[in-house]
Amino acid sequence: MPIDEVLTRGRVAVQERVKARRRSSLTAATADAHRVCEHHDDHSRQIGLSRAFQDVADSMADREKVINEARATRAT
């Protein structure tokens, strides 16, 4: 669009195009932000779940250690 037309008759059309593109860009950015947040939440849950499994494994190892120490003490 020539600049003379933008400054006169085409001004409203340019404004509408800019509004539409801005709206589209904001919609895309919002969708991207939601995806990032969902990914972060999933990652946080996975870390929490991994820690929980590790805690269980550590507790089981501690239990076995205490049992073995008790048996060793009783045997002496």
Jmol script that loads the backbone (N, CA, C; Angstrom):
load data "model"
ATOM      1  N   MET A   1       0.856  -1.164   0.000  1.00  0.00           N
ATOM      2  CA  MET A   1       0.000   0.000   0.000  1.00  0.00           C
ATOM      3  C   MET A   1       0.909   1.236   0.000  1.00  0.00           C
ATOM      4  N   PRO A   2       0.696   2.146  -0.908  1.00  0.00           N
ATOM      5  CA  PRO A   2       1.516   3.365  -0.954  1.00  0.00           C
ATOM      6  C   PRO A   2       1.339   4.200   0.312  1.00  0.00           C
ATOM      7  N   ILE A   3       2.376   4.925   0.682  1.00  0.00           N
ATOM      8  CA  ILE A   3       2.350   5.714   1.916  1.00  0.00           C
ATOM      9  C   ILE A   3       1.260   6.771   1.911  1.00  0.00           C
ATOM     10  N   ASP A   4       0.997   7.378   0.735  1.00  0.00           N
ATOM     11  CA  ASP A   4      -0.079   8.380   0.662  1.00  0.00           C
ATOM     12  C   ASP A   4      -1.426   7.766   1.024  1.00  0.00           C
ATOM     13  N   GLU A   5      -1.630   6.544   0.568  1.00  0.00           N
ATOM     14  CA  GLU A   5      -2.897   5.879   0.877  1.00  0.00           C
ATOM     15  C   GLU A   5      -2.962   5.498   2.359  1.00  0.00           C
ATOM     16  N   VAL A   6      -1.831   5.069   2.923  1.00  0.00           N
ATOM     17  CA  VAL A   6      -1.784   4.725   4.344  1.00  0.00           C
ATOM     18  C   VAL A   6      -2.127   5.932   5.192  1.00  0.00           C
ATOM     19  N   LEU A   7      -1.619   7.097   4.791  1.00  0.00           N
ATOM     20  CA  LEU A   7      -1.842   8.307   5.573  1.00  0.00           C
ATOM     21  C   LEU A   7      -3.226   8.913   5.370  1.00  0.00           C
ATOM     22  N   THR A   8      -3.935   8.479   4.354  1.00  0.00           N
ATOM     23  CA  THR A   8      -5.263   9.064   4.087  1.00  0.00           C
ATOM     24  C   THR A   8      -6.338   7.988   4.169  1.00  0.00           C
ATOM     25  N   ARG A   9      -6.763   7.491   3.022  1.00  0.00           N
ATOM     26  CA  ARG A   9      -7.901   6.568   2.945  1.00  0.00           C
ATOM     27  C   ARG A   9      -7.621   5.194   3.563  1.00  0.00           C
ATOM     28  N   GLY A  10      -6.382   4.712   3.501  1.00  0.00           N
ATOM     29  CA  GLY A  10      -6.084   3.357   3.950  1.00  0.00           C
ATOM     30  C   GLY A  10      -5.733   3.246   5.423  1.00  0.00           C
ATOM     31  N   ARG A  11      -5.799   4.340   6.117  1.00  0.00           N
ATOM     32  CA  ARG A  11      -5.401   4.350   7.526  1.00  0.00           C
ATOM     33  C   ARG A  11      -6.194   3.344   8.369  1.00  0.00           C
ATOM     34  N   VAL A  12      -7.484   3.309   8.212  1.00  0.00           N
ATOM     35  CA  VAL A  12      -8.334   2.399   8.992  1.00  0.00           C
ATOM     36  C   VAL A  12      -8.016   0.944   8.646  1.00  0.00           C
ATOM     37  N   ALA A  13      -7.797   0.677   7.366  1.00  0.00           N
ATOM     38  CA  ALA A  13      -7.473  -0.691   6.950  1.00  0.00           C
ATOM     39  C   ALA A  13      -6.153  -1.141   7.574  1.00  0.00           C
ATOM     40  N   VAL A  14      -5.170  -0.259   7.611  1.00  0.00           N
ATOM     41  CA  VAL A  14      -3.878  -0.589   8.223  1.00  0.00           C
ATOM     42  C   VAL A  14      -4.050  -0.829   9.717  1.00  0.00           C
ATOM     43  N   GLN A  15      -4.838   0.007  10.370  1.00  0.00           N
ATOM     44  CA  GLN A  15      -5.084  -0.176  11.800  1.00  0.00           C
ATOM     45  C   GLN A  15      -5.727  -1.535  12.073  1.00  0.00           C
ATOM     46  N   GLU A  16      -6.677  -1.908  11.262  1.00  0.00           N
ATOM     47  CA  GLU A  16      -7.355  -3.191  11.445  1.00  0.00           C
ATOM     48  C   GLU A  16      -6.394  -4.358  11.231  1.00  0.00           C
ATOM     49  N   ARG A  17      -5.522  -4.242  10.216  1.00  0.00           N
ATOM     50  CA  ARG A  17      -4.540  -5.299   9.977  1.00  0.00           C
ATOM     51  C   ARG A  17      -3.575  -5.426  11.154  1.00  0.00           C
ATOM     52  N   VAL A  18      -3.138  -4.288  11.674  1.00  0.00           N
ATOM     53  CA  VAL A  18      -2.221  -4.304  12.816  1.00  0.00           C
ATOM     54  C   VAL A  18      -2.909  -4.934  14.027  1.00  0.00           C
ATOM     55  N   LYS A  19      -4.156  -4.559  14.276  1.00  0.00           N
ATOM     56  CA  LYS A  19      -4.894  -5.142  15.407  1.00  0.00           C
ATOM     57  C   LYS A  19      -5.022  -6.660  15.254  1.00  0.00           C
ATOM     58  N   ALA A  20      -5.348  -7.104  14.040  1.00  0.00           N
ATOM     59  CA  ALA A  20      -5.520  -8.539  13.801  1.00  0.00           C
ATOM     60  C   ALA A  20      -4.206  -9.286  14.007  1.00  0.00           C
ATOM     61  N   ARG A  21      -3.114  -8.734  13.497  1.00  0.00           N
ATOM     62  CA  ARG A  21      -1.812  -9.397  13.675  1.00  0.00           C
ATOM     63  C   ARG A  21      -1.390  -9.411  15.139  1.00  0.00           C
ATOM     64  N   ARG A  22      -1.630  -8.315  15.837  1.00  0.00           N
ATOM     65  CA  ARG A  22      -1.275  -8.250  17.258  1.00  0.00           C
ATOM     66  C   ARG A  22      -2.085  -9.277  18.046  1.00  0.00           C
ATOM     67  N   ARG A  23      -3.365  -9.350  17.741  1.00  0.00           N
ATOM     68  CA  ARG A  23      -4.239 -10.313  18.412  1.00  0.00           C
ATOM     69  C   ARG A  23      -3.752 -11.739  18.142  1.00  0.00           C
ATOM     70  N   SER A  24      -3.385 -12.010  16.896  1.00  0.00           N
ATOM     71  CA  SER A  24      -2.892 -13.330  16.521  1.00  0.00           C
ATOM     72  C   SER A  24      -1.586 -13.650  17.246  1.00  0.00           C
ATOM     73  N   SER A  25      -0.693 -12.660  17.307  1.00  0.00           N
ATOM     74  CA  SER A  25       0.585 -12.855  17.986  1.00  0.00           C
ATOM     75  C   SER A  25       0.382 -13.102  19.470  1.00  0.00           C
ATOM     76  N   LEU A  26      -0.517 -12.352  20.093  1.00  0.00           N
ATOM     77  CA  LEU A  26      -0.787 -12.535  21.516  1.00  0.00           C
ATOM     78  C   LEU A  26      -1.395 -13.901  21.787  1.00  0.00           C
ATOM     79  N   THR A  27      -2.277 -14.351  20.906  1.00  0.00           N
ATOM     80  CA  THR A  27      -2.889 -15.667  21.065  1.00  0.00           C
ATOM     81  C   THR A  27      -1.825 -16.753  20.988  1.00  0.00           C
ATOM     82  N   ALA A  28      -0.921 -16.627  20.020  1.00  0.00           N
ATOM     83  CA  ALA A  28       0.156 -17.611  19.875  1.00  0.00           C
ATOM     84  C   ALA A  28       1.087 -17.568  21.082  1.00  0.00           C
ATOM     85  N   ALA A  29       1.422 -16.381  21.548  1.00  0.00           N
ATOM     86  CA  ALA A  29       2.318 -16.251  22.702  1.00  0.00           C
ATOM     87  C   ALA A  29       1.668 -16.834  23.954  1.00  0.00           C
ATOM     88  N   THR A  30       0.378 -16.606  24.120  1.00  0.00           N
ATOM     89  CA  THR A  30      -0.341 -17.153  25.271  1.00  0.00           C
ATOM     90  C   THR A  30      -0.348 -18.677  25.217  1.00  0.00           C
ATOM     91  N   ALA A  31      -0.590 -19.228  24.031  1.00  0.00           N
ATOM     92  CA  ALA A  31      -0.582 -20.684  23.878  1.00  0.00           C
ATOM     93  C   ALA A  31       0.800 -21.239  24.200  1.00  0.00           C
ATOM     94  N   ASP A  32       1.843 -20.573  23.734  1.00  0.00           N
ATOM     95  CA  ASP A  32       3.208 -21.013  24.032  1.00  0.00           C
ATOM     96  C   ASP A  32       3.484 -20.968  25.526  1.00  0.00           C
ATOM     97  N   ALA A  33       3.037 -19.912  26.180  1.00  0.00           N
ATOM     98  CA  ALA A  33       3.240 -19.787  27.623  1.00  0.00           C
ATOM     99  C   ALA A  33       2.538 -20.918  28.367  1.00  0.00           C
ATOM    100  N   HIS A  34       1.339 -21.279  27.934  1.00  0.00           N
ATOM    101  CA  HIS A  34       0.621 -22.392  28.564  1.00  0.00           C
ATOM    102  C   HIS A  34       1.382 -23.700  28.381  1.00  0.00           C
ATOM    103  N   ARG A  35       1.946 -23.913  27.186  1.00  0.00           N
ATOM    104  CA  ARG A  35       2.707 -25.140  26.942  1.00  0.00           C
ATOM    105  C   ARG A  35       3.942 -25.194  27.838  1.00  0.00           C
ATOM    106  N   VAL A  36       4.616 -24.065  28.006  1.00  0.00           N
ATOM    107  CA  VAL A  36       5.804 -24.019  28.860  1.00  0.00           C
ATOM    108  C   VAL A  36       5.420 -24.346  30.305  1.00  0.00           C
ATOM    109  N   CYS A  37       4.322 -23.759  30.777  1.00  0.00           N
ATOM    110  CA  CYS A  37       3.873 -24.020  32.152  1.00  0.00           C
ATOM    111  C   CYS A  37       3.493 -25.489  32.343  1.00  0.00           C
ATOM    112  N   GLU A  38       2.806 -26.062  31.355  1.00  0.00           N
ATOM    113  CA  GLU A  38       2.426 -27.468  31.465  1.00  0.00           C
ATOM    114  C   GLU A  38       3.659 -28.351  31.491  1.00  0.00           C
ATOM    115  N   HIS A  39       4.639 -28.036  30.649  1.00  0.00           N
ATOM    116  CA  HIS A  39       5.872 -28.826  30.619  1.00  0.00           C
ATOM    117  C   HIS A  39       6.584 -28.733  31.967  1.00  0.00           C
ATOM    118  N   HIS A  40       6.642 -27.526  32.529  1.00  0.00           N
ATOM    119  CA  HIS A  40       7.286 -27.332  33.825  1.00  0.00           C
ATOM    120  C   HIS A  40       6.566 -28.125  34.910  1.00  0.00           C
ATOM    121  N   ASP A  41       5.230 -28.086  34.898  1.00  0.00           N
ATOM    122  CA  ASP A  41       4.456 -28.836  35.891  1.00  0.00           C
ATOM    123  C   ASP A  41       4.710 -30.334  35.767  1.00  0.00           C
ATOM    124  N   ASP A  42       4.733 -30.843  34.517  1.00  0.00           N
ATOM    125  CA  ASP A  42       4.990 -32.266  34.303  1.00  0.00           C
ATOM    126  C   ASP A  42       6.381 -32.629  34.799  1.00  0.00           C
ATOM    127  N   HIS A  43       7.345 -31.785  34.485  1.00  0.00           N
ATOM    128  CA  HIS A  43       8.727 -32.041  34.908  1.00  0.00           C
ATOM    129  C   HIS A  43       8.825 -32.048  36.431  1.00  0.00           C
ATOM    130  N   SER A  44       8.162 -31.105  37.079  1.00  0.00           N
ATOM    131  CA  SER A  44       8.178 -31.046  38.545  1.00  0.00           C
ATOM    132  C   SER A  44       7.564 -32.298  39.152  1.00  0.00           C
ATOM    133  N   ARG A  45       6.478 -32.767  38.567  1.00  0.00           N
ATOM    134  CA  ARG A  45       5.837 -33.991  39.064  1.00  0.00           C
ATOM    135  C   ARG A  45       6.772 -35.188  38.901  1.00  0.00           C
ATOM    136  N   GLN A  46       7.451 -35.255  37.761  1.00  0.00           N
ATOM    137  CA  GLN A  46       8.365 -36.373  37.521  1.00  0.00           C
ATOM    138  C   GLN A  46       9.508 -36.360  38.528  1.00  0.00           C
ATOM    139  N   ILE A  47      10.046 -35.181  38.818  1.00  0.00           N
ATOM    140  CA  ILE A  47      11.115 -35.072  39.808  1.00  0.00           C
ATOM    141  C   ILE A  47      10.608 -35.519  41.175  1.00  0.00           C
ATOM    142  N   GLY A  48       9.424 -35.083  41.546  1.00  0.00           N
ATOM    143  CA  GLY A  48       8.833 -35.474  42.826  1.00  0.00           C
ATOM    144  C   GLY A  48       8.615 -36.973  42.905  1.00  0.00           C
ATOM    145  N   LEU A  49       8.153 -37.554  41.821  1.00  0.00           N
ATOM    146  CA  LEU A  49       7.923 -38.992  41.788  1.00  0.00           C
ATOM    147  C   LEU A  49       9.246 -39.746  41.889  1.00  0.00           C
ATOM    148  N   SER A  50      10.260 -39.286  41.193  1.00  0.00           N
ATOM    149  CA  SER A  50      11.582 -39.921  41.276  1.00  0.00           C
ATOM    150  C   SER A  50      12.127 -39.856  42.697  1.00  0.00           C
ATOM    151  N   ARG A  51      11.967 -38.721  43.335  1.00  0.00           N
ATOM    152  CA  ARG A  51      12.439 -38.579  44.718  1.00  0.00           C
ATOM    153  C   ARG A  51      11.688 -39.518  45.653  1.00  0.00           C
ATOM    154  N   ALA A  52      10.390 -39.657  45.421  1.00  0.00           N
ATOM    155  CA  ALA A  52       9.588 -40.548  46.267  1.00  0.00           C
ATOM    156  C   ALA A  52      10.063 -41.994  46.120  1.00  0.00           C
ATOM    157  N   PHE A  53      10.310 -42.424  44.876  1.00  0.00           N
ATOM    158  CA  PHE A  53      10.810 -43.780  44.671  1.00  0.00           C
ATOM    159  C   PHE A  53      12.183 -43.965  45.315  1.00  0.00           C
ATOM    160  N   GLN A  54      13.032 -42.955  45.216  1.00  0.00           N
ATOM    161  CA  GLN A  54      14.355 -43.039  45.833  1.00  0.00           C
ATOM    162  C   GLN A  54      14.241 -43.120  47.348  1.00  0.00           C
ATOM    163  N   ASP A  55      13.311 -42.346  47.921  1.00  0.00           N
ATOM    164  CA  ASP A  55      13.092 -42.402  49.373  1.00  0.00           C
ATOM    165  C   ASP A  55      12.667 -43.805  49.812  1.00  0.00           C
ATOM    166  N   VAL A  56      11.790 -44.431  49.023  1.00  0.00           N
ATOM    167  CA  VAL A  56      11.348 -45.789  49.353  1.00  0.00           C
ATOM    168  C   VAL A  56      12.525 -46.752  49.282  1.00  0.00           C
ATOM    169  N   ALA A  57      13.308 -46.639  48.221  1.00  0.00           N
ATOM    170  CA  ALA A  57      14.471 -47.528  48.077  1.00  0.00           C
ATOM    171  C   ALA A  57      15.461 -47.317  49.220  1.00  0.00           C
ATOM    172  N   ASP A  58      15.700 -46.061  49.593  1.00  0.00           N
ATOM    173  CA  ASP A  58      16.610 -45.768  50.712  1.00  0.00           C
ATOM    174  C   ASP A  58      16.075 -46.340  52.023  1.00  0.00           C
ATOM    175  N   SER A  59      14.780 -46.209  52.235  1.00  0.00           N
ATOM    176  CA  SER A  59      14.170 -46.740  53.459  1.00  0.00           C
ATOM    177  C   SER A  59      14.301 -48.257  53.524  1.00  0.00           C
ATOM    178  N   MET A  60      14.101 -48.911  52.395  1.00  0.00           N
ATOM    179  CA  MET A  60      14.233 -50.369  52.367  1.00  0.00           C
ATOM    180  C   MET A  60      15.677 -50.786  52.657  1.00  0.00           C
ATOM    181  N   ALA A  61      16.630 -50.035  52.107  1.00  0.00           N
ATOM    182  CA  ALA A  61      18.045 -50.342  52.367  1.00  0.00           C
ATOM    183  C   ALA A  61      18.379 -50.113  53.835  1.00  0.00           C
ATOM    184  N   ASP A  62      17.852 -49.014  54.403  1.00  0.00           N
ATOM    185  CA  ASP A  62      18.080 -48.744  55.832  1.00  0.00           C
ATOM    186  C   ASP A  62      17.487 -49.851  56.695  1.00  0.00           C
ATOM    187  N   ARG A  63      16.328 -50.316  56.338  1.00  0.00           N
ATOM    188  CA  ARG A  63      15.662 -51.390  57.086  1.00  0.00           C
ATOM    189  C   ARG A  63      16.529 -52.646  57.085  1.00  0.00           C
ATOM    190  N   GLU A  64      17.023 -53.012  55.913  1.00  0.00           N
ATOM    191  CA  GLU A  64      17.873 -54.200  55.812  1.00  0.00           C
ATOM    192  C   GLU A  64      19.151 -54.030  56.638  1.00  0.00           C
ATOM    193  N   LYS A  65      19.705 -52.831  56.607  1.00  0.00           N
ATOM    194  CA  LYS A  65      20.927 -52.554  57.367  1.00  0.00           C
ATOM    195  C   LYS A  65      20.680 -52.736  58.865  1.00  0.00           C
ATOM    196  N   VAL A  66      19.583 -52.183  59.359  1.00  0.00           N
ATOM    197  CA  VAL A  66      19.253 -52.288  60.780  1.00  0.00           C
ATOM    198  C   VAL A  66      19.008 -53.745  61.162  1.00  0.00           C
ATOM    199  N   ILE A  67      18.314 -54.480  60.317  1.00  0.00           N
ATOM    200  CA  ILE A  67      18.061 -55.911  60.597  1.00  0.00           C
ATOM    201  C   ILE A  67      19.379 -56.670  60.662  1.00  0.00           C
ATOM    202  N   ASN A  68      20.252 -56.415  59.694  1.00  0.00           N
ATOM    203  CA  ASN A  68      21.555 -57.114  59.682  1.00  0.00           C
ATOM    204  C   ASN A  68      22.400 -56.741  60.893  1.00  0.00           C
ATOM    205  N   GLU A  69      22.377 -55.476  61.311  1.00  0.00           N
ATOM    206  CA  GLU A  69      23.122 -55.056  62.496  1.00  0.00           C
ATOM    207  C   GLU A  69      22.572 -55.735  63.749  1.00  0.00           C
ATOM    208  N   ALA A  70      21.244 -55.838  63.815  1.00  0.00           N
ATOM    209  CA  ALA A  70      20.613 -56.497  64.972  1.00  0.00           C
ATOM    210  C   ALA A  70      20.983 -57.975  65.017  1.00  0.00           C
ATOM    211  N   ARG A  71      20.991 -58.624  63.874  1.00  0.00           N
ATOM    212  CA  ARG A  71      21.373 -60.033  63.822  1.00  0.00           C
ATOM    213  C   ARG A  71      22.826 -60.215  64.232  1.00  0.00           C
ATOM    214  N   ALA A  72      23.672 -59.305  63.770  1.00  0.00           N
ATOM    215  CA  ALA A  72      25.098 -59.397  64.113  1.00  0.00           C
ATOM    216  C   ALA A  72      25.301 -59.188  65.605  1.00  0.00           C
ATOM    217  N   THR A  73      24.594 -58.268  66.189  1.00  0.00           N
ATOM    218  CA  THR A  73      24.693 -58.010  67.624  1.00  0.00           C
ATOM    219  C   THR A  73      24.194 -59.211  68.418  1.00  0.00           C
ATOM    220  N   ARG A  74      23.106 -59.800  67.990  1.00  0.00           N
ATOM    221  CA  ARG A  74      22.527 -60.951  68.679  1.00  0.00           C
ATOM    222  C   ARG A  74      23.461 -62.164  68.585  1.00  0.00           C
ATOM    223  N   ALA A  75      24.155 -62.280  67.480  1.00  0.00           N
ATOM    224  CA  ALA A  75      25.044 -63.435  67.273  1.00  0.00           C
ATOM    225  C   ALA A  75      26.292 -63.364  68.135  1.00  0.00           C
ATOM    226  N   THR A  76      26.660 -62.187  68.584  1.00  0.00           N
ATOM    227  CA  THR A  76      27.872 -62.071  69.396  1.00  0.00           C
ATOM    228  C   THR A  76      27.647 -62.237  70.857  1.00  0.00           C
TER     229      THR A  76
END
end "model"
wireframe off; spacefill off
backbone 0.3
color backbone group
